[in-house]
Every structure is written in C-alpha cells, then in structure tokens.
Amino acid sequence: MIKTDVIIIGGGATGCGIARDLALRGVPHCLIEKGDYAAGATGACHGLLHSGGRYVVSDPVAAKECYDENLILRRIGEKCVEKTGGLFVRLPGDSKRYREKFLRSCEEIGIPTEVLSATRALELVPNLNPEIEEAIRVPDCSIDPFRLCMLNMRTSELKGGLSFTRHRVIKIIQSRGRCIGVQATDAATGEILEIHANIIVNASGAWTNLVAKLAGCEVPLTLSKGSLVITNHRLTDMVINRLRPSSDGDIIVPNEAVCLAGTTSQAVEDPDKIRIEPSEADVIITEAGKMIPHFNQTRIIRAFSGVRPLLQSSKTDSREISRGFQIIDHQNGMYSIVGGKLTTFRLMAEKMVDTIMNAFNLKRECETAEKPLDGQEELSGYPLSKRLADMKNIVCECELVSRADVERIIQQTSTRHVGDIQHRTRLGMGPCQGGFCTFRALGIMQDHSILTPDESMQALRDFLQRRFRGIRQALWGDQLREEQLVEYIYLGILAMERKK
Amino acid sequence: MSVVEYDIVVIGAGVAGLTAGARLAEHGYRVALVTTGEPTACLSTGCIDLCANGARPLYAARELPREHPLHLVSDTDIAEAFGRFLEVMRERGRVYTGSLEHNRCVLSALGTLKTTCLTPAGMAASPQSDNEVIRIITFSGLKDFYPKYILSRFAHASFSSYDAGASTTMGIASRLERDEYLEAFIVWLEKLDIRENKIGLPAVLGMKNTAEVIRRIESRLERPVFEIPTLPPSMPGRRLFNDLKDHFRNKGGDIFWSWPVVGVEKAGGLIEAVFTRTEGKPNSLNARAFVLATGSFVGGGLTATRQTITENVFDLPVHVPSGREGWFDEDYFSPDHRIGKVGVCVDSSFRPEHSHWENIFVCGGILAHAQILKNGCGHGLSLATGYAAAGSCAEYLK
C-alpha cells in the first residue's frame, strides 16, 4: 500500500497540470490514469491554443481566461507551442454584425486584433478561399497536447511525485464517510494497487461521473462529442477560424506536417461508446473547404472523436453551455474538477490546488505561470515550423531551397552553370522539375554579375530544352498538366522567343 | 439529394464561362456556374489576346487555318464580345486599352515585347519598342522579377530597387493597398529624381484599387507608370477574374465555388442535370442547357492518360491527332506540338461534334485546333466563343 497526500484520478491536461502544481508547492501526490497521458479529450482535440476569439462573443469570461493562459503557455511552454497566429475569416454572406461584436468584445477584453484585407490574408495563407471578404488576425497558436502532458508530469517526477498509467480505479475506499484512498487494477498484470491519501481529486474528464459514483456521489455532466479530421498536408501555416457563431467545422489548425479540422458537437451518453458518423466527416470537410477549398481535394488521413465534459445546464444545444470550469467539493475528501478546455488547463489546476492548500491549511503560492515547463531543454521544438520561418526567401518551393542557399553556392564555387547549383542544393529536382526556380536561380546569378542577362537567357533556353528531353517521356496525367503550365508561363506570360 | 433548378448551368469559371454566363444572365435566364476552384485566368497577364500572328488581330484571326475555332464566331459577334467586355470593365473602373484593329505590345519580365490585343489599365503605358527610355522599379527580395533581363534589351533603361519588406507579388500588392505604405513608396520614388519618360514596375500595384494607385504615382511623378506581368500568382490575372466574376453575380448569376461535377443525368439526347458533391450529400443541378467551359489540361477540362485523352465532365469525344509519342515534338520550343490541337470539336452552334447531345454548348480553351500559344489567342478566344456559344444557347432555349 502506498501513502501520499493527494490522489489525482485522470492523466489528461487537467490531471497532469494538477500534478505539476502540487509538485511545485511541495505536496506529495500520486496520479492514476487508466490509459496513457492525454488519452481522452486532451489528445483528441484540435491542439488549438485559443486566443479567446472563438468565445469572445458568447462567453467573454472564458475568452479572457483563454487569452491570459495563451500568453502564459507561450512563455512557459516554448517547445510545445507553435506560434502560428490565427485568422478569423469572413466569407460572403457571413454576418457583419457578428464581426462588429467580435471586434468590440476583443477590444473590451484586450485580445489584440488586426483587420486584414482579403489580399493581405491571401498573402499570409495562399490556400484561403479567395472569395473571403476580409480576415481578422488574432494570437491563436497550435499546441501539442501530448507533449504538454508529458512535460507537466516531468516536474512531478523530478519532485518525487508518483504516477501509474494503465491503472483503472475500481474502488474508492471510504471510512466514516470520508474518502481515504483508492484501489486500481494494473491493466497489464491484473494486480490491484491500493493507495491512501487525505484528498482525492477526480479529474477524469468525460468519466468524472463514473468515478464519482464509486464514492456514492453524482456529477451531472453533459457529454458532448466532437469529431475532427486530419489532412496529409499542412494546408495553412496559421490557425483558420470562421468569423461566425460557433458551428460545425469552423476551425482549422496546422500541426507540423498536417492540419486538423473540426469540430462537431453532439450529445452522447457513454464516453466509452462513441463512433464517428460518416456525415460528421462530410460536414467538417465541406465547412473547412469553404475556408480552404483544397480541403475538398486533399487526402484525409484519419477522423477521430473526443468527448467534452461540459457542466450541465438547461440549455439544449451543447455549444451554448459554458466552456468555463467548476470545482465540486463532495464534502467527503473528494473533489471533482469539470468543464474547462485545454487552453485553460493550467488555471484549472491552479484553482484546484489552491483549494487543496486551503484544506491542508498550507500557504504557498502557485508558481506554474512563472516557471518554464521542465524537460524542454531536451526537446527540439517544431522542426517544420522553424524551417519554414527561416525560409522567407524560398526560390525552389518543391525542395525548399532559399535564395541564401543559392547565393552560398555561387560564392563557394563561382560557377557559371545553373546545373552546378541544382546538384548542390536540389533546386529544381522536385515535381515541377525546375520549371519555376531555374528562372529565379539565373536571375540571382545575374544579380551577382556571374552571368550577363543574355547569357542567362541562353542558359534558360538550354535548360528548358534539356529538361524537356527527360520530361517528354512521361507526359500524361498531372505531369502533362504541370508541363503545359510551365510552357504557358515561359512562352505565354514571359513571351520567351522560340529561337535565337 | 438536394435538387436545384436553373435554366443553364455553366461549368468553369474562366473567361469563357463567366462571359457566357453573364450574357445568358443578361438575357434573363437563371444561370448557375459551378467550378472546382480558381480558373487559370488567375495565372494570366490579364491581357486579352485575339491573334498575335500579325499587326491586326481580327485580320490575323481570319488568316488562321480553316479548322481554328475563331472561324466559328462572326466578325460582328467578336466585335460585340470585345465591345461588351470593354464596357463592363469601364463600368468597374478598369479601363482596357486597344481595339480589334491593332495589336499592341506589353513588356514582359524577360524584356521581350509580347503581342496582345487589349491591355488592362496598368499596362496602357507599356513600351511599344525597345528604344523607349524607361526606369524600372523593382522590389528587393521579390523572387520572380529580375530587372536585368529587361535592361539587356533596352538600351535606355535603368533600374532602382525598393525594400518593400515582402518577397511575393501578393505581399507587396497588399501593402500598397494601405495608404501610409503607398505614400512612403511615392516619397521614395520622388527622391530618385527620375528623368526617364516612363516608370515600369512588376504588376503589384494593389488588388482592388489599382487604378487609384497608378493615378497617384503618375500625378506625383508626372510621368506614365506601367505594370509588367509576373509569374503566378499574377495580380492582373486575379483582377480580371474578380471583375468578370463580380459582373456575372451582378447580373444575377449564382456561383457554386469548389463544386466539382461528379456525375451527369441524361435522357435521350439531353443532359438533364449535373451532380456535385458537397455537404456530404449529392446535389443535383438541373437545367435545360449546359455550357462547358472547363479549359484544357491546366484548367482541368481534359485529362491525358497513358493511352488517350478524355473530356472530364460529359465524356465528350476528344480530337486527339496522334498517339502519345506524337503529342510533343522533340524541340521544346516547337510551335507545333500537336497537344495544342487537342480538344473538343464543335459545329457552328458550338454543340460537340460526333455526339448526339442537343443541349451542351462548348467554348473557350477546351476547343480543338486552338493552338493558343502558337497563335497567341488565349483570352480573346474565350471571350469570343463564350459570347457566341451563349448566343447559340439562348437561341436554343427560346
């Protein structure tokens, strides 16, 4: 049997956040999770670190919490937050009144916004629907929920906290009306582990009521299933939201090489029995496609669902229910913490631990907002977004070769042959086979006075001729299509002379 | 399945589809236009070429080989189509220059003079010979514009470079739409003390308010300003598309954006509906007539397989002059790649030949024997055949 001060049931963002907070305030604790960390709604969400914009009109309090937490997490969790920025796009027909309310509410709360013309928005995210009326920039970010949980647990581990994953709580031990411990089964061995503590925190998300019942308590929740899809491409470098009241499929979030789009919102009874309806995926793709038309053609690699534990209310549409959170004192040594969202997990943990400190009559301030997450020094951060950020001057989009790469080879080799640059940088080796970038590489060589314009024109002509020798054998399907485009650009738009 | 009824469904949002759609809508018909996305017009220079094989576009068009689709459009219809286009653009504050009598030149980013018929406002002052005395303004970091290509062909040209803080055409265009940014740019230009007769810039002078941007630069610098078309993304192409699209909508047309056609309902010699897929359920767009303006390969109207070439919406017969080995000549710069002749053959009423459909009308780049690059007949062909096919369609619906 293990003895500790606090038992946390649930290894989602909230539970992991509570473990970290307790660790930093020196309170012994033990976390029990029936699966792995982030296995529930935490790992089945967008991975959107809200700016608050999504809720600013319907729930300004929640929006303010989101924005404050957004600032904190960007600061303390550098390696699990990708600072993408976000856009709220207004499509033709979307309410202008909502736009006005949105901007006014953001200003009242202090969420920074910038109204962008359609042209400017298309520059930032070229895949956007060119029909958009305008876009409003907000500080949305992308966040890795798995990494976030692991880093929170790292602090707990460093301070001697205990944790057991793949252990399911089967019993809450009570004595004289008070909860004094739990029994949990090890999924691998079937062995039963018994842990005693003074306080039990039920942070089990959609399973909160099921856990509470083990102690004879009730936590009335509305379970709301949200489904999402993942594309095989990163179609946008920014978070894209629809500028309208929350609805299905109005958020797209880039995450490394992919994009996530969602969500839906459907009330469900049992968090262990959820399935995705085919129509849900269709609705998400169609709605996301209105903001980024490529969605309709892009490969969808997976769909998945999470279950939001929302505070029950009389409102029938689960979207109308507050995304705020609540701590319930069951008056028997057990607390349940419900509601909230990934973005506000730290604040939820802080309030929960404040309550625990009170109960223990201990005084130590929360430090989770100031201290960077432990263990980040070992992580690489976001390689893809870093690479993209460094590549402001990409001249070969297929192979991600920058102007600086080309200039470096020119300086190192003083070459007069564009082929030498290609062999040393992979410029022109991708799908368009140099159709776009050779013109640019030759232009850069002119800028450095390596070639005269006449020479570079001849080099371009020779290159196109040489390239065609190989391509000609493979001209059908999309390759033929691309070839026709390249021909159209050189012979049409650039009016290149056929013969010299 | 949801079913929507129209008089005409146009497939394709390029110059041909939007021209045909607008003309039919002006006749009072209920017109829907479906498109999978942006047309190739967005990649274009925004110029309207009719026939570049000589100094006089209409005359040169009449010299084209007998089978060329421009011969299906009467002189009157071509004149009407171009006249209407000029009028629409003028109403929208985009004055095009040129006429069917004389071809004009537009300076390309390679320094060559491209022959065209009508040029958008930004290119009205484009040099007509390489003797002209011009100053090129470029933007440092702009990856698709290298002024030295132009300098090598113009004895009296020089260039200056402005740091716009952006490396794409779209990026600079969006900045120049902002007043304070434009003002700073003009102040910088004034300090250059430009003595040349004209000022040329890559085509980045705003998106919506190009005319105003040009007017402001011209009045302060006291000399004409012209834009030089760039590689895609092309601002002039996008402006042209936006104007035609808005015009079509103003005439009452509906656009179904991002709606690929996935099926067709037929009965006897008639097409009754096209199916699209959206919101997870099939949608049926029923109509009495259909205008096919899906373009060639780049536009997505035609697809080449290893064996043959097919038309993607109605599976119409496609004119394919040879087996795959003959589609392209060995010389890349050959003007006679046979792939340029591939397309759908139509009769004098723009109905597809060798098929029994009575209510399909075909126009634009998908037409066989066009050889658009060889003949320099891109948007002009679309404008003329789109207009004429709409006339034929309206005649049929009477």
HADDOCK unambig.tbl for C-alpha pairs under 7 A between the chains (distance, minus, plus):
assign (segid A and resid 119 and name CA) (segid B and resid 170 and name CA) 6.76 0.50 0.50
assign (segid A and resid 119 and name CA) (segid B and resid 174 and name CA) 5.34 0.50 0.50
assign (segid A and resid 119 and name CA) (segid B and resid 207 and name CA) 6.89 0.50 0.50
assign (segid A and resid 120 and name CA) (segid B and resid 171 and name CA) 6.60 0.50 0.50
assign (segid A and resid 120 and name CA) (segid B and resid 174 and name CA) 4.92 0.50 0.50
assign (segid A and resid 123 and name CA) (segid B and resid 170 and name CA) 5.35 0.50 0.50
assign (segid A and resid 123 and name CA) (segid B and resid 171 and name CA) 5.37 0.50 0.50
assign (segid A and resid 279 and name CA) (segid B and resid 280 and name CA) 6.07 0.50 0.50
assign (segid A and resid 282 and name CA) (segid B and resid 279 and name CA) 5.85 0.50 0.50
assign (segid A and resid 282 and name CA) (segid B and resid 280 and name CA) 4.47 0.50 0.50
assign (segid A and resid 283 and name CA) (segid B and resid 279 and name CA) 5.30 0.50 0.50
assign (segid A and resid 283 and name CA) (segid B and resid 280 and name CA) 6.17 0.50 0.50
assign (segid A and resid 286 and name CA) (segid B and resid 278 and name CA) 6.09 0.50 0.50
assign (segid A and resid 286 and name CA) (segid B and resid 279 and name CA) 5.16 0.50 0.50
assign (segid A and resid 293 and name CA) (segid B and resid 258 and name CA) 6.07 0.50 0.50
assign (segid A and resid 393 and name CA) (segid B and resid 167 and name CA) 6.83 0.50 0.50
assign (segid A and resid 395 and name CA) (segid B and resid 143 and name CA) 6.60 0.50 0.50
assign (segid A and resid 440 and name CA) (segid B and resid 143 and name CA) 6.47 0.50 0.50
assign (segid A and resid 440 and name CA) (segid B and resid 144 and name CA) 6.32 0.50 0.50
assign (segid A and resid 443 and name CA) (segid B and resid 146 and name CA) 5.51 0.50 0.50
assign (segid A and resid 453 and name CA) (segid B and resid 148 and name CA) 6.07 0.50 0.50
assign (segid A and resid 453 and name CA) (segid B and resid 149 and name CA) 5.17 0.50 0.50
assign (segid A and resid 453 and name CA) (segid B and resid 152 and name CA) 5.88 0.50 0.50
assign (segid A and resid 454 and name CA) (segid B and resid 152 and name CA) 6.73 0.50 0.50
assign (segid A and resid 465 and name CA) (segid B and resid 331 and name CA) 6.90 0.50 0.50
assign (segid A and resid 465 and name CA) (segid B and resid 332 and name CA) 5.44 0.50 0.50
assign (segid A and resid 468 and name CA) (segid B and resid 332 and name CA) 6.19 0.50 0.50
assign (segid A and resid 476 and name CA) (segid B and resid 304 and name CA) 4.98 0.50 0.50
assign (segid A and resid 476 and name CA) (segid B and resid 305 and name CA) 5.33 0.50 0.50
assign (segid A and resid 476 and name CA) (segid B and resid 306 and name CA) 5.81 0.50 0.50
assign (segid A and resid 477 and name CA) (segid B and resid 303 and name CA) 6.15 0.50 0.50
assign (segid A and resid 477 and name CA) (segid B and resid 304 and name CA) 5.07 0.50 0.50
assign (segid A and resid 477 and name CA) (segid B and resid 305 and name CA) 5.53 0.50 0.50
assign (segid A and resid 481 and name CA) (segid B and resid 297 and name CA) 5.38 0.50 0.50
assign (segid A and resid 481 and name CA) (segid B and resid 298 and name CA) 5.12 0.50 0.50
assign (segid A and resid 484 and name CA) (segid B and resid 298 and name CA) 6.54 0.50 0.50
assign (segid A and resid 485 and name CA) (segid B and resid 298 and name CA) 6.16 0.50 0.50
assign (segid A and resid 489 and name CA) (segid B and resid 231 and name CA) 6.79 0.50 0.50
assign (segid A and resid 491 and name CA) (segid B and resid 373 and name CA) 6.99 0.50 0.50
assign (segid A and resid 492 and name CA) (segid B and resid 373 and name CA) 6.31 0.50 0.50
assign (segid A and resid 493 and name CA) (segid B and resid 44 and name CA) 6.85 0.50 0.50
assign (segid A and resid 493 and name CA) (segid B and resid 45 and name CA) 6.29 0.50 0.50
assign (segid A and resid 494 and name CA) (segid B and resid 108 and name CA) 5.26 0.50 0.50
assign (segid A and resid 494 and name CA) (segid B and resid 109 and name CA) 5.96 0.50 0.50
assign (segid A and resid 494 and name CA) (segid B and resid 110 and name CA) 5.88 0.50 0.50
assign (segid A and resid 495 and name CA) (segid B and resid 108 and name CA) 6.52 0.50 0.50
assign (segid A and resid 495 and name CA) (segid B and resid 112 and name CA) 6.26 0.50 0.50
assign (segid A and resid 495 and name CA) (segid B and resid 114 and name CA) 5.52 0.50 0.50
assign (segid A and resid 496 and name CA) (segid B and resid 112 and name CA) 6.91 0.50 0.50
assign (segid A and resid 498 and name CA) (segid B and resid 333 and name CA) 5.20 0.50 0.50
